[in-house]
């Protein structure tokens, strides 16, 4: 998300993304007239060019936010100048010689609105590869013939947002098609294939936001690895891109990298999203393995640890005790939602989620000769002993307050620990944070 980020932090974000195996940034711009938006895009582009990095950037127009009062009701036409200047950068991402532009929602725009946007940039010498998020428009998810008649000759590709997570209040396993929710995307992919359009599929962790006057939780920790695995199993040339949705100011909880304090306008989010207590960097090696496999048109069993490692893994879980109340929830005169249970709280659980990617041998052992253990306040539990080369993932066991949680990879025959994942916050036996923190 484009914000008032310092130069050093801009450079760090690019370097970290490359180290994670990413190809570029979709830069979400909420208000095209903000001077800092132009400054960040130009600084990032010039840094990429100066360092001769194999990394691209493109603008994602947040026309949902830009249409609000804080941006003066800006629409698609107001992005033309910003796009023109960004597209002049060598680092701007192109497909088949066209300049990629995405969106968040349709912004209420019509076919004529977006046709004029593309024409305006074409007249300036920049042919647009338009890959918008139009999942708020009628007929999109069913890929109705009327929808394609209305939009198809304008879109070069499609990008979805809402299929990333289960609906608010919905268990991940209850999505259309079950865990992972890929069935919704598949409908759009199949229709796009017939129309000669590409598809950019979304991937992300859970969505938990308790700031800026919003307090919601959408399950995603349980969804993430199944969705990741299913994406690699999709057999379609139409699926050309994956966008990992992550805000670098943190409030929705699905961040992967650094959180920069200079662009946060609400201090509340620092209570649950910060790099000291709640870093999510442990997921980066998994994303790196996934990205490498996706680019090579490979499946989950073809995923391999990167950077010379023999294994890569992570374990994640939420720390609150599900059945323990927080102290300020029932104060009648409470004027903020911060202290209350987030909408969707009923779908949260204390179950761990874990994933490991294994090489053909790890420490001289075949994956089938290894065991995965999770230690917590409930003791040591064996969670998997039938491990295979490539991606392995599952959920469980539940964790309870009182002890660190550690995942250990070791030989079944005994001996030294080969790899371990630890360092996360301890689960609570009461409401330690004082609010329902589901990060």
Number of C-alpha atoms within 10 A of each C-alpha: 20 23 23 18 21 14 14 8 14 17 15 14 19 23 15 14 18 16 13 22 17 21 15 18 20 21 21 20 25 24 26 24 17 15 12 15 21 19 16 19 25 17 15 20 23 15 17 22 17 9 8 10 13 12 19 21 25 23 24 23 28 25 25 18 19 23 18 14 9 11 15 11 14 21 25 22 15 15 21 17 16 18 24 17 12 21 26 14 18 14 23 22 23 18 10 7 11 16 22 26 22 24 26 22 22 21 21 13 14 11 14 10 14 19 15 13 18 21 14 18 20 14 9 11 12 19 18 24 21 20 22 24 24 24 19 16 14 12 14 19 18 12 16 13 12 12 15 17 10 11 15 18 12 17 21 20 26 25 26 26 22 16 20 27 28 24 16 15 16 15 21 22 15 13 19 14 11 15 22 28 24 22 16 18 22 18 14 22 26 16 17 22 16 9 16 13 21 22 26 22 22 22 25 23 25 23 24 27 26 29 21 13 11 16 21 19 27 27 28 24 25 26 25 22 25 17 21 22 19 17 23 22 15 16 11 14 13 22 23 15 16 18 17 19 18 19 18 23 25 26 26 25 27 24 25 23 23 19 21 19 16 12 15 18 11 13 10 15 20 17 14 23 25 20 15 6 12 16 19 21 15 19 20 20 24 25 17 23 23 27 21 19 18 21 13 12 16 17 19 21 17 20 26 27 22 19 10 8 13 18 25 25 24 22 21 21 24 22 27 29 20 18 10 12 17 19 15 13 16 11 10 7 6 12 8 10 16 22 20 20 20 21 17 18 20 14 14 19 19 17 18 20 21 23 19 23 29 25 23 15 15 20 16 10 15 16 25 16 17 23 19 20 17 25 18 20 14 15 9 14 14 13 16 16 17 12 19 18 21 21 25 20 17 15 17 14 18 13 27 22 17 14 17 16 26 17 23 18 23 23 21 14 8 9 8 9 11 15 16 18 18 16 12 19 16 19 22 19 17 18 18 15 14 14 21 26 22 24 22
